[in-house]
Amino acid sequence: MTRFREISIKGFRRLANVQLELRPLSVLIGANGIGKTSVLDVFSLLASSAQGSLNVALGELGGLSALITYDSADELALGISMEIEKDAQTQSYSLAIQPRGHSYIIAEEVLHQVHGPFEYNSVESHGGDVRYHEKGEVIRPTWDHNPLETSLAQVPKVFLWPEDFRRRLASSTFYHALDVEPRSPVRLPQPMRPAGLPGKNGEDLIPCLYYLREANRDRFEAIEDSLHAVFPDFERLDFPPVAAGTLALVWRDRRFSKPLYADQLSEGMLRFLWLVTLLQSPDLPTVTLIDEPEVSLHPELLNLLADLFREASQHTQLVVATHSDRLVRFLKPSEVVAFDSANDGMAKLTWADKLDLEEWLAEYSLDEVWSRGLMGGRA
């Protein structure tokens, strides 16, 4: 299976110099402001850079100067590696961005490839000197190369391995807590269109569920089984048409003679339905990033959510940031990364299974070990 192996971050907010091993499920815990969401932001920034929208992404994050670690860094340096097990191949990507006036320059960029006995740079960029390597040949851009976007984003699609790496990195998707305000997309009828994911804002929840019911019945039934498990009076989901090409979401409850529509569901019901649909979706990207999935959820739902994370992590690498002690209770040390503050105020990251916790776990649950400050990650 193809998975990203490690990410390195230098000079991004409180992530002055960290490396994180990436596992199928990586749940980030720690105090507010220590850097958990920053890791998700870095992934999202790398995805944007691979999509050709680095300039836009930096602007949305406040600009490069606002991101670089104060007083200790003059550039942002990111790295990520990926393994393709069936081909015994490793690809390592590094990107260094430096402020330049009110803008920035891409100071250095390298996509290094190891394939069996062969080792070379598929993409190599130093300032304005851009080179692509294909079948032993050095190729320089013959097109209008945009200096504010990565060379990876502009790699010719006929270059098989660099394009595969770019596509997988570009697919990484960051999901914040779902907007469930009264006029939010998830509460409204939605147009019928092909949808393999429910959307960042739930804008495709209904067509995604409808598609699963019609074309992937096992996944749809798994979603309904999860709803049955936590809402005992839940019967089924229906999708009645409300206008030409538009469907509504209906929740059938055995206690009521009339159905509940999406605008009548509680925040917790909607967010749980959206999360379950996301985790059961067939089109999950190589990396799925979720921030604070526990928002609005009853603590009793978190045991099932942990199981859903594990199931989904067989198909996507899940990176989750949480403040929930209760969710941590249902996780394994091999699934948890504790964020703590070093003496200089910068973040340090430690996988929980790298700590000496066996004696403590014989007497306490993992969340109790965390709450006692035995694995860091507390305020």
Buried (B, 14 or more C-beta within 10 A) or exposed (E): EBBBBBBBBBBBBBBBBBEBEBBBBBBBBBBEBBBBBBBBBBBBBBBBBBBBBBBEBBEEBEBBEEBBBEEEBEBBBBBBBBBBEEEEBBBBBBBBBBBEEEEBBBBBBBBBBBBEEEEEBBBBBEEEEBBBBBEEEEEEBEEEEBEBBBBBBBBEEEBEBBBBBBBBBBBBBBBBBBBBEEEBBBBBBBBBEEBBBBBBBBBBBBBBBBBBBEEBEEBBBBBBEBBBEBBEEBBBBBBEEEEEEEBBBBBBBEEEEEBBBBBEBEBBBBBBBBBBBBBBBEEBBBBBBBBBBBBBBEEEBBBBBBBBBBEBBEBBBBBBBBBBBBBBBBBBBEBBBBBBBEEEEBBBBBBBBEBEBEEBBEEBBBBBBBBEEBBBBBE
